[in-house]
């Protein structure tokens, strides 16, 4: 009975989010787009409510089943909150645009090319219907920043589909499948461009600044997504204290290197100036990953469950909005099992000045910190530990704060464990990344509960993360549609507190490696659930 309820719950969850199933490796859902009409969504939520009640009525569950039950009930409550309170389908055009993203089918070779091309054609063939429903369901008045990002997303995805889908399946160009895909790509790109035009003419003129979800909803978001029972005032105090601590540490580290210069000048002179030569990012990163991996093993930081390495490659062109990123296969992938660590190179057409600006931003020490976060022992090692998760539920459901909090925690933890042997330049790079996440935490609360404006949030990033205007504004605007971007620092602080409490409980038997291995033993549930397991 329990196992059947679990599967029925996932059927209802994946009906609302088939892409989530595909990313896990459930290719029965390939090419599907959800029906987000009001009646259909309500019916799926009603099914989830019924199934949650039946799950709670079960007794005589063993320990793993009890854990899974609590995780599933929390996921259902979170799904209801997202659909009925946050209302992204009504408030955020991007939620519709990215239903049409063919990226996974392009980058993962899990099936023959002709089969994946057919799936992409099916997905893109739904563009008109998806975007027509979006026009019907989106609120008449939307937040300006969210409309503007929606326009950018629609045009950007449209260009990617038109330009890069045919290239990804170029081997089929002369075949019937290739011609059909080309036609579908052109139609979908046109549909996305028309949707962007509609947003620009029908929603942007009426747009306002009503992006905030409100203080009560922020507290509820923390509760339903991460099981955190704290007031926003307590959370903001925590956010501000960690920001202050990291700012103080950053200033002190900069003064250690050069007391005559400002912290920003020290970073630029001693950290940003040290970087790979143009064209050598991939080779430098490959050696860097080996060095970091060896440190984990030599110093007993964490179990690395596999000899299989993450493969370093240049970031595909349609993903080059980030410096670097980890692409791991889902736990159910059986064919495309390679994990790629993408590093974004300078573009051939860039002049020397622009290339130097990029390489300084992706300097050696920043790249090390990013590689720790993304690969060793961050997301990639976390992925390797998923095989030890005891149940299917643990392999399928993840917490934003656990996933990103773990990766962010590892950056600080590696410095504490002695990586780079006290090199202050690495410490500055690590703290610079922490300050960005600190600002997200503070601004998420202030934007959504305290009336902070986007301009004020932009200034906050400039002053506290030492950002320039353009990236600071992008970070501030992200906060308007991603109130959960507090999760990086929240998760890190939860893990640090759990580590302290676990060490105190273990006493002389404490081992950092044991703590990490136990923490990752059940996938990525809310950290609070792992606290209950590790400190019963």
Secondary structure, 3 states (H helix, E strand, C coil): CHHHHHHHHHHHHHHHCHHHHHHHCCHHHCCCCCCCCHHHHHHHHHHHHHHHHHHHHCCCCCHHHHHHHHHHHHHHHHHHHHHHHHCHHHHCCHHHHHHHCCHHHHHCCCCCHHHHHHHHHHHHHCHHHHHHHHHHHCCCCCEHHHHHHHHHHHHHHHHHHHHHHHHHCHHHCCCHHHHHHHHHHHHHHHHHHHHHHHHHHHHCCCCECCCCCCHHHHHHHHHHHHCCCCCHHHHHHHHHHHHHHHHHHHHHHHHHHCCCCCHHHHHHHHHCCCCCCCCCHHHHHHHHHHHHHHHHHHCCCCCCCCCCCCEEEECCHHHCCCCEEEECCCCCCCCCCCCEEEECCCCCCCCHHHHHHHHHHCCHHHHHHHHHHHCCCCHHHHHHHHHHCCCHHHHHCECHHHHHHHHHHHHHHHHHCCHHHHCHHHHHHHHHHHHHHHHHHHHHHHHHHCCCCHHHHHHHHHHHHCCCHHHHHHHHHHHHHCHHHHHHHHHHHHHHHHHHHHHHHHHHHCCHHHHHHHHCCCCECCHHHHHHHHCC
